[in-house]
Amino acid sequence: MGRAEGAATIRVAVAWTPKAGVAFELALELPTGATALDAIRASGLLDREAGIDISTQPVGIWGRVAALDSALAEGDRVEICRPLTINPKEARRRRAQGRK
């Protein structure tokens, strides 16, 4: 998005990891007061990625769960979380067994 005459903007990023080892991050310039949902929509991810369902998937700002209507600040990173494929406790157990 371009900077409009006299309009204040912020720079943010939207991140999405569709599967382990694959990451997508897009830098955006949005109007001041933009929300996490505004950033996700502006990124175009909802149109390109069938695996994203923000009605069920948590969204975070810098790793902390946030509401879609959370206002963004300069430099924020909006993260769309994917569903877990394995229980984290089970993953830790498996890693620990591999080290023995």
N, CA, C and O atoms as CSV, one atom per row, in Angstrom:
chain,resi,resn,atom,element,x,y,z
A,1,MET,N,N,0.833,-1.173,0.000
A,1,MET,CA,C,0.000,0.000,0.000
A,1,MET,C,C,0.876,1.234,0.000
A,1,MET,O,O,1.888,1.285,0.699
A,2,GLY,N,N,0.499,2.202,-0.762
A,2,GLY,CA,C,1.272,3.421,-0.817
A,2,GLY,C,C,0.877,4.370,0.291
A,2,GLY,O,O,-0.182,4.228,0.903
A,3,ARG,N,N,1.724,5.324,0.540
A,3,ARG,CA,C,1.469,6.317,1.576
A,3,ARG,C,C,0.639,7.440,0.966
A,3,ARG,O,O,1.073,8.079,0.007
A,4,ALA,N,N,-0.542,7.685,1.508
A,4,ALA,CA,C,-1.407,8.758,1.037
A,4,ALA,C,C,-0.905,10.081,1.598
A,4,ALA,O,O,-0.332,10.118,2.686
A,5,GLU,N,N,-1.116,11.163,0.863
A,5,GLU,CA,C,-0.703,12.490,1.305
A,5,GLU,C,C,-1.282,12.777,2.684
A,5,GLU,O,O,-2.502,12.779,2.848
A,6,GLY,N,N,-0.441,13.017,3.667
A,6,GLY,CA,C,-0.878,13.411,5.000
A,6,GLY,C,C,-1.399,12.272,5.872
A,6,GLY,O,O,-1.685,12.492,7.049
A,7,ALA,N,N,-1.528,11.069,5.331
A,7,ALA,CA,C,-2.047,9.956,6.124
A,7,ALA,C,C,-0.896,9.254,6.839
A,7,ALA,O,O,0.143,8.978,6.240
A,8,ALA,N,N,-1.091,8.973,8.111
A,8,ALA,CA,C,-0.072,8.266,8.887
A,8,ALA,C,C,-0.176,6.769,8.607
A,8,ALA,O,O,-1.272,6.216,8.522
A,9,THR,N,N,0.972,6.126,8.466
A,9,THR,CA,C,0.992,4.693,8.213
A,9,THR,C,C,1.956,4.003,9.172
A,9,THR,O,O,2.801,4.637,9.804
A,10,ILE,N,N,1.802,2.689,9.259
A,10,ILE,CA,C,2.706,1.854,10.044
A,10,ILE,C,C,3.188,0.722,9.149
A,10,ILE,O,O,2.499,0.322,8.210
A,11,ARG,N,N,4.373,0.213,9.448
A,11,ARG,CA,C,4.901,-0.951,8.737
A,11,ARG,C,C,4.776,-2.163,9.649
A,11,ARG,O,O,5.210,-2.142,10.801
A,12,VAL,N,N,4.177,-3.216,9.112
A,12,VAL,CA,C,3.982,-4.462,9.855
A,12,VAL,C,C,4.319,-5.635,8.938
A,12,VAL,O,O,4.571,-5.447,7.748
A,13,ALA,N,N,4.323,-6.827,9.489
A,13,ALA,CA,C,4.551,-8.045,8.707
A,13,ALA,C,C,3.471,-9.058,9.063
A,13,ALA,O,O,2.953,-9.072,10.180
A,14,VAL,N,N,3.147,-9.895,8.101
A,14,VAL,CA,C,2.217,-11.004,8.324
A,14,VAL,C,C,2.982,-12.284,8.028
A,14,VAL,O,O,3.611,-12.408,6.977
A,15,ALA,N,N,2.930,-13.234,8.952
A,15,ALA,CA,C,3.667,-14.490,8.808
A,15,ALA,C,C,2.712,-15.682,8.834
A,15,ALA,O,O,1.724,-15.693,9.568
A,16,TRP,N,N,3.029,-16.677,8.021
A,16,TRP,CA,C,2.237,-17.913,7.930
A,16,TRP,C,C,3.191,-19.043,7.622
A,16,TRP,O,O,4.024,-18.935,6.722
A,17,THR,N,N,3.070,-20.135,8.373
A,17,THR,CA,C,3.883,-21.322,8.144
A,17,THR,C,C,2.935,-22.475,7.848
A,17,THR,O,O,2.389,-23.074,8.774
A,18,PRO,N,N,2.727,-22.797,6.566
A,18,PRO,CA,C,1.771,-23.846,6.217
A,18,PRO,C,C,2.185,-25.244,6.675
A,18,PRO,O,O,1.330,-26.090,6.936
A,19,LYS,N,N,3.498,-25.489,6.774
A,19,LYS,CA,C,3.989,-26.782,7.270
A,19,LYS,C,C,5.402,-26.585,7.783
A,19,LYS,O,O,6.046,-25.574,7.503
A,20,ALA,N,N,5.868,-27.549,8.524
A,20,ALA,CA,C,7.213,-27.456,9.096
A,20,ALA,C,C,8.247,-27.233,8.000
A,20,ALA,O,O,8.242,-27.912,6.973
A,21,GLY,N,N,9.128,-26.273,8.236
A,21,GLY,CA,C,10.197,-25.995,7.301
A,21,GLY,C,C,9.834,-25.043,6.169
A,21,GLY,O,O,10.690,-24.698,5.354
A,22,VAL,N,N,8.573,-24.612,6.109
A,22,VAL,CA,C,8.130,-23.683,5.069
A,22,VAL,C,C,7.545,-22.456,5.752
A,22,VAL,O,O,6.641,-22.575,6.578
A,23,ALA,N,N,8.054,-21.283,5.414
A,23,ALA,CA,C,7.572,-20.055,6.042
A,23,ALA,C,C,7.314,-18.990,4.990
A,23,ALA,O,O,7.984,-18.931,3.959
A,24,PHE,N,N,6.340,-18.161,5.273
A,24,PHE,CA,C,5.975,-17.055,4.400
A,24,PHE,C,C,5.855,-15.815,5.272
A,24,PHE,O,O,5.200,-15.852,6.313
A,25,GLU,N,N,6.476,-14.726,4.862
A,25,GLU,CA,C,6.336,-13.464,5.594
A,25,GLU,C,C,6.260,-12.331,4.580
A,25,GLU,O,O,7.060,-12.262,3.648
A,26,LEU,N,N,5.302,-11.457,4.771
A,26,LEU,CA,C,5.090,-10.345,3.865
A,26,LEU,C,C,5.084,-9.039,4.643
A,26,LEU,O,O,4.352,-8.903,5.622
A,27,ALA,N,N,5.888,-8.087,4.219
A,27,ALA,CA,C,5.914,-6.769,4.839
A,27,ALA,C,C,4.827,-5.910,4.199
A,27,ALA,O,O,4.631,-5.938,2.984
A,28,LEU,N,N,4.129,-5.152,5.033
A,28,LEU,CA,C,3.032,-4.301,4.572
A,28,LEU,C,C,3.137,-2.923,5.168
A,28,LEU,O,O,3.741,-2.735,6.224
A,29,GLU,N,N,2.551,-1.964,4.494
A,29,GLU,CA,C,2.389,-0.626,5.042
A,29,GLU,C,C,0.891,-0.375,5.106
A,29,GLU,O,O,0.204,-0.398,4.085
A,30,LEU,N,N,0.393,-0.136,6.307
A,30,LEU,CA,C,-1.045,0.025,6.553
A,30,LEU,C,C,-1.318,1.358,7.234
A,30,LEU,O,O,-0.412,1.960,7.810
A,31,PRO,N,N,-2.558,1.819,7.172
A,31,PRO,CA,C,-2.906,3.049,7.883
A,31,PRO,C,C,-2.787,2.852,9.398
A,31,PRO,O,O,-3.042,1.760,9.906
A,32,THR,N,N,-2.407,3.887,10.102
A,32,THR,CA,C,-2.376,3.835,11.565
A,32,THR,C,C,-3.766,3.446,12.053
A,32,THR,O,O,-4.769,3.927,11.527
A,33,GLY,N,N,-3.826,2.585,13.046
A,33,GLY,CA,C,-5.102,2.105,13.566
A,33,GLY,C,C,-5.552,0.802,12.939
A,33,GLY,O,O,-6.602,0.273,13.304
A,34,ALA,N,N,-4.774,0.270,11.995
A,34,ALA,CA,C,-5.110,-1.000,11.355
A,34,ALA,C,C,-5.088,-2.119,12.397
A,34,ALA,O,O,-4.362,-2.049,13.389
A,35,THR,N,N,-5.891,-3.143,12.153
A,35,THR,CA,C,-5.989,-4.279,13.068
A,35,THR,C,C,-5.274,-5.494,12.485
A,35,THR,O,O,-4.829,-5.484,11.337
A,36,ALA,N,N,-5.177,-6.533,13.300
A,36,ALA,CA,C,-4.575,-7.788,12.832
A,36,ALA,C,C,-5.346,-8.323,11.631
A,36,ALA,O,O,-4.741,-8.804,10.673
A,37,LEU,N,N,-6.663,-8.246,11.670
A,37,LEU,CA,C,-7.480,-8.711,10.552
A,37,LEU,C,C,-7.218,-7.874,9.295
A,37,LEU,O,O,-7.146,-8.422,8.195
A,38,ASP,N,N,-7.077,-6.567,9.445
A,38,ASP,CA,C,-6.754,-5.708,8.301
A,38,ASP,C,C,-5.444,-6.156,7.647
A,38,ASP,O,O,-5.343,-6.208,6.421
A,39,ALA,N,N,-4.452,-6.475,8.466
A,39,ALA,CA,C,-3.153,-6.899,7.950
A,39,ALA,C,C,-3.263,-8.233,7.213
A,39,ALA,O,O,-2.684,-8.403,6.141
A,40,ILE,N,N,-4.000,-9.167,7.785
A,40,ILE,CA,C,-4.165,-10.480,7.153
A,40,ILE,C,C,-4.870,-10.328,5.813
A,40,ILE,O,O,-4.461,-10.927,4.818
A,41,ARG,N,N,-5.924,-9.532,5.788
A,41,ARG,CA,C,-6.638,-9.303,4.518
A,41,ARG,C,C,-5.740,-8.626,3.492
A,41,ARG,O,O,-5.727,-9.021,2.327
A,42,ALA,N,N,-4.990,-7.613,3.911
A,42,ALA,CA,C,-4.111,-6.878,2.996
A,42,ALA,C,C,-2.994,-7.762,2.448
A,42,ALA,O,O,-2.490,-7.510,1.354
A,43,SER,N,N,-2.604,-8.795,3.196
A,43,SER,CA,C,-1.525,-9.682,2.749
A,43,SER,C,C,-1.941,-10.541,1.560
A,43,SER,O,O,-1.088,-11.002,0.801
A,44,GLY,N,N,-3.237,-10.758,1.393
A,44,GLY,CA,C,-3.724,-11.610,0.314
A,44,GLY,C,C,-3.676,-13.093,0.629
A,44,GLY,O,O,-4.045,-13.915,-0.209
A,45,LEU,N,N,-3.227,-13.444,1.820
A,45,LEU,CA,C,-3.105,-14.860,2.181
A,45,LEU,C,C,-4.448,-15.586,2.186
A,45,LEU,O,O,-4.516,-16.756,1.809
A,46,LEU,N,N,-5.497,-14.920,2.599
A,46,LEU,CA,C,-6.799,-15.578,2.669
A,46,LEU,C,C,-7.268,-16.027,1.286
A,46,LEU,O,O,-7.989,-17.018,1.168
A,47,ASP,N,N,-6.868,-15.310,0.248
A,47,ASP,CA,C,-7.242,-15.671,-1.117
A,47,ASP,C,C,-6.338,-16.740,-1.710
A,47,ASP,O,O,-6.776,-17.527,-2.549
A,48,ARG,N,N,-5.058,-16.776,-1.277
A,48,ARG,CA,C,-4.073,-17.686,-1.875
A,48,ARG,C,C,-3.917,-19.013,-1.142
A,48,ARG,O,O,-3.558,-20.017,-1.756
A,49,GLU,N,N,-4.178,-19.031,0.143
A,49,GLU,CA,C,-3.902,-20.233,0.946
A,49,GLU,C,C,-5.190,-20.866,1.454
A,49,GLU,O,O,-5.852,-20.315,2.334
A,50,ALA,N,N,-5.545,-22.018,0.904
A,50,ALA,CA,C,-6.769,-22.698,1.297
A,50,ALA,C,C,-6.700,-23.221,2.736
A,50,ALA,O,O,-7.739,-23.451,3.355
A,51,GLY,N,N,-5.506,-23.407,3.267
A,51,GLY,CA,C,-5.341,-23.966,4.608
A,51,GLY,C,C,-5.566,-22.987,5.738
A,51,GLY,O,O,-5.466,-23.364,6.905
A,52,ILE,N,N,-5.868,-21.736,5.421
A,52,ILE,CA,C,-6.061,-20.738,6.476
A,52,ILE,C,C,-7.548,-20.551,6.749
A,52,ILE,O,O,-8.331,-20.258,5.845
A,53,ASP,N,N,-7.917,-20.725,8.005
A,53,ASP,CA,C,-9.289,-20.465,8.450
A,53,ASP,C,C,-9.192,-19.667,9.743
A,53,ASP,O,O,-9.132,-20.243,10.830
A,54,ILE,N,N,-9.177,-18.345,9.628
A,54,ILE,CA,C,-8.964,-17.512,10.811
A,54,ILE,C,C,-10.146,-17.538,11.775
A,54,ILE,O,O,-10.073,-16.975,12.867
A,55,SER,N,N,-11.241,-18.195,11.370
A,55,SER,CA,C,-12.349,-18.337,12.322
A,55,SER,C,C,-12.043,-19.430,13.348
A,55,SER,O,O,-12.651,-19.465,14.418
A,56,THR,N,N,-11.097,-20.326,13.023
A,56,THR,CA,C,-10.757,-21.405,13.957
A,56,THR,C,C,-9.287,-21.389,14.380
A,56,THR,O,O,-8.945,-21.914,15.440
A,57,GLN,N,N,-8.419,-20.794,13.566
A,57,GLN,CA,C,-6.987,-20.777,13.873
A,57,GLN,C,C,-6.632,-19.548,14.698
A,57,GLN,O,O,-7.090,-18.444,14.402
A,58,PRO,N,N,-5.819,-19.736,15.728
A,58,PRO,CA,C,-5.403,-18.576,16.514
A,58,PRO,C,C,-4.490,-17.650,15.712
A,58,PRO,O,O,-3.765,-18.079,14.814
A,59,VAL,N,N,-4.552,-16.385,16.063
A,59,VAL,CA,C,-3.700,-15.367,15.462
A,59,VAL,C,C,-2.902,-14.743,16.592
A,59,VAL,O,O,-3.426,-14.554,17.690
A,60,GLY,N,N,-1.651,-14.422,16.339
A,60,GLY,CA,C,-0.822,-13.812,17.370
A,60,GLY,C,C,-0.087,-12.598,16.852
A,60,GLY,O,O,0.052,-12.400,15.646
A,61,ILE,N,N,0.378,-11.795,17.778
A,61,ILE,CA,C,1.256,-10.677,17.469
A,61,ILE,C,C,2.531,-10.927,18.263
A,61,ILE,O,O,2.518,-10.933,19.494
A,62,TRP,N,N,3.619,-11.129,17.554
A,62,TRP,CA,C,4.913,-11.466,18.164
A,62,TRP,C,C,4.791,-12.638,19.150
A,62,TRP,O,O,5.310,-12.577,20.265
A,63,GLY,N,N,4.102,-13.700,18.727
A,63,GLY,CA,C,4.050,-14.919,19.515
A,63,GLY,C,C,3.053,-14.934,20.658
A,63,GLY,O,O,2.985,-15.915,21.399
A,64,ARG,N,N,2.290,-13.885,20.818
A,64,ARG,CA,C,1.259,-13.847,21.861
A,64,ARG,C,C,-0.106,-13.827,21.198
A,64,ARG,O,O,-0.356,-13.019,20.304
A,65,VAL,N,N,-0.990,-14.714,21.634
A,65,VAL,CA,C,-2.319,-14.794,21.046
A,65,VAL,C,C,-2.993,-13.429,21.134
A,65,VAL,O,O,-2.953,-12.764,22.169
A,66,ALA,N,N,-3.611,-13.026,20.025
A,66,ALA,CA,C,-4.263,-11.720,19.956
A,66,ALA,C,C,-5.592,-11.846,19.229
A,66,ALA,O,O,-5.770,-12.731,18.393
A,67,ALA,N,N,-6.511,-10.969,19.548
A,67,ALA,CA,C,-7.806,-10.926,18.865
A,67,ALA,C,C,-7.619,-10.317,17.482
A,67,ALA,O,O,-6.697,-9.531,17.261
A,68,LEU,N,N,-8.487,-10.679,16.564
A,68,LEU,CA,C,-8.410,-10.140,15.211
A,68,LEU,C,C,-8.600,-8.628,15.177
A,68,LEU,O,O,-8.137,-7.960,14.252
A,69,ASP,N,N,-9.277,-8.096,16.178
A,69,ASP,CA,C,-9.507,-6.642,16.196
A,69,ASP,C,C,-8.438,-5.886,16.989
A,69,ASP,O,O,-8.610,-4.706,17.293
A,70,SER,N,N,-7.345,-6.557,17.320
A,70,SER,CA,C,-6.237,-5.904,18.031
A,70,SER,C,C,-5.576,-4.873,17.123
A,70,SER,O,O,-5.215,-5.176,15.985
A,71,ALA,N,N,-5.422,-3.657,17.634
A,71,ALA,CA,C,-4.749,-2.607,16.872
A,71,ALA,C,C,-3.259,-2.911,16.789
A,71,ALA,O,O,-2.658,-3.399,17.746
A,72,LEU,N,N,-2.676,-2.619,15.645
A,72,LEU,CA,C,-1.259,-2.879,15.411
A,72,LEU,C,C,-0.427,-1.631,15.626
A,72,LEU,O,O,-0.918,-0.511,15.491
A,73,ALA,N,N,0.832,-1.833,15.959
A,73,ALA,CA,C,1.798,-0.747,16.128
A,73,ALA,C,C,2.922,-0.941,15.120
A,73,ALA,O,O,3.078,-2.021,14.549
A,74,GLU,N,N,3.690,0.095,14.910
A,74,GLU,CA,C,4.832,0.052,14.009
A,74,GLU,C,C,5.729,-1.144,14.346
A,74,GLU,O,O,6.122,-1.330,15.497
A,75,GLY,N,N,6.045,-1.949,13.332
A,75,GLY,CA,C,6.955,-3.071,13.512
A,75,GLY,C,C,6.324,-4.357,14.000
A,75,GLY,O,O,7.033,-5.349,14.165
A,76,ASP,N,N,5.027,-4.384,14.236
A,76,ASP,CA,C,4.383,-5.616,14.706
A,76,ASP,C,C,4.451,-6.708,13.656
A,76,ASP,O,O,4.514,-6.438,12.456
A,77,ARG,N,N,4.438,-7.950,14.128
A,77,ARG,CA,C,4.435,-9.129,13.264
A,77,ARG,C,C,3.203,-9.949,13.602
A,77,ARG,O,O,3.107,-10.513,14.692
A,78,VAL,N,N,2.262,-10.018,12.672
A,78,VAL,CA,C,1.031,-10.788,12.854
A,78,VAL,C,C,1.309,-12.207,12.383
A,78,VAL,O,O,1.788,-12.414,11.268
A,79,GLU,N,N,1.010,-13.182,13.230
A,79,GLU,CA,C,1.303,-14.582,12.919
A,79,GLU,C,C,0.013,-15.382,12.903
A,79,GLU,O,O,-0.776,-15.330,13.847
A,80,ILE,N,N,-0.193,-16.121,11.827
A,80,ILE,CA,C,-1.343,-17.010,11.720
A,80,ILE,C,C,-0.855,-18.395,12.111
A,80,ILE,O,O,0.029,-18.951,11.459
A,81,CYS,N,N,-1.425,-18.953,13.170
A,81,CYS,CA,C,-0.967,-20.244,13.686
A,81,CYS,C,C,-1.676,-21.388,12.967
A,81,CYS,O,O,-2.877,-21.317,12.708
A,82,ARG,N,N,-0.937,-22.424,12.652
A,82,ARG,CA,C,-1.558,-23.594,12.026
A,82,ARG,C,C,-1.935,-24.590,13.111
A,82,ARG,O,O,-1.384,-24.550,14.210
A,83,PRO,N,N,-2.865,-25.478,12.811
A,83,PRO,CA,C,-3.251,-26.493,13.803
A,83,PRO,C,C,-2.067,-27.404,14.136
A,83,PRO,O,O,-1.232,-27.687,13.276
A,84,LEU,N,N,-2.003,-27.851,15.366
A,84,LEU,CA,C,-0.944,-28.775,15.777
A,84,LEU,C,C,-1.163,-30.133,15.128
A,84,LEU,O,O,-2.297,-30.597,15.011
A,85,THR,N,N,-0.083,-30.766,14.709
A,85,THR,CA,C,-0.187,-32.102,14.127
A,85,THR,C,C,0.111,-33.178,15.164
A,85,THR,O,O,-0.203,-34.350,14.962
A,86,ILE,N,N,0.724,-32.768,16.282
A,86,ILE,CA,C,1.046,-33.702,17.356
A,86,ILE,C,C,0.989,-32.931,18.677
A,86,ILE,O,O,1.302,-31.742,18.727
A,87,ASN,N,N,0.596,-33.606,19.716
A,87,ASN,CA,C,0.563,-33.007,21.041
A,87,ASN,C,C,1.995,-32.626,21.442
A,87,ASN,O,O,2.894,-33.460,21.340
A,88,PRO,N,N,2.225,-31.394,21.893
A,88,PRO,CA,C,3.587,-30.964,22.247
A,88,PRO,C,C,4.267,-31.853,23.282
A,88,PRO,O,O,5.478,-32.064,23.212
A,89,LYS,N,N,3.505,-32.378,24.240
A,89,LYS,CA,C,4.104,-33.277,25.243
A,89,LYS,C,C,4.614,-34.557,24.586
A,89,LYS,O,O,5.685,-35.055,24.932
A,90,GLU,N,N,3.840,-35.087,23.636
A,90,GLU,CA,C,4.253,-36.293,22.931
A,90,GLU,C,C,5.492,-36.013,22.086
A,90,GLU,O,O,6.388,-36.854,22.015
A,91,ALA,N,N,5.559,-34.865,21.456
A,91,ALA,CA,C,6.735,-34.507,20.647
A,91,ALA,C,C,7.981,-34.437,21.523
A,91,ALA,O,O,9.044,-34.909,21.119
A,92,ARG,N,N,7.866,-33.853,22.722
A,92,ARG,CA,C,9.013,-33.776,23.643
A,92,ARG,C,C,9.443,-35.171,24.074
A,92,ARG,O,O,10.635,-35.468,24.149
A,93,ARG,N,N,8.458,-36.029,24.358
A,93,ARG,CA,C,8.786,-37.412,24.751
A,93,ARG,C,C,9.587,-38.105,23.647
A,93,ARG,O,O,10.600,-38.752,23.912
A,94,ARG,N,N,9.119,-37.960,22.417
A,94,ARG,CA,C,9.807,-38.606,21.287
A,94,ARG,C,C,11.224,-38.082,21.111
A,94,ARG,O,O,12.148,-38.851,20.849
A,95,ARG,N,N,11.394,-36.767,21.255
A,95,ARG,CA,C,12.740,-36.203,21.144
A,95,ARG,C,C,13.647,-36.726,22.253
A,95,ARG,O,O,14.808,-37.053,22.009
A,96,ALA,N,N,13.113,-36.803,23.472
A,96,ALA,CA,C,13.905,-37.285,24.604
A,96,ALA,C,C,14.301,-38.745,24.408
A,96,ALA,O,O,15.420,-39.131,24.747
A,97,GLN,N,N,13.405,-39.554,23.869
A,97,GLN,CA,C,13.727,-40.964,23.624
A,97,GLN,C,C,14.818,-41.089,22.567
A,97,GLN,O,O,15.643,-42.000,22.641
A,98,GLY,N,N,14.836,-40.199,21.594
A,98,GLY,CA,C,15.839,-40.249,20.546
A,98,GLY,C,C,17.225,-39.909,21.042
A,98,GLY,O,O,18.218,-40.325,20.445
A,99,ARG,N,N,17.308,-39.148,22.143
A,99,ARG,CA,C,18.609,-38.758,22.708
A,99,ARG,C,C,19.231,-39.844,23.576
A,99,ARG,O,O,20.423,-39.792,23.877
A,100,LYS,N,N,18.438,-40.819,23.975
A,100,LYS,CA,C,18.945,-41.871,24.876
A,100,LYS,C,C,19.777,-42.871,24.142
A,100,LYS,O,O,20.280,-43.818,24.747
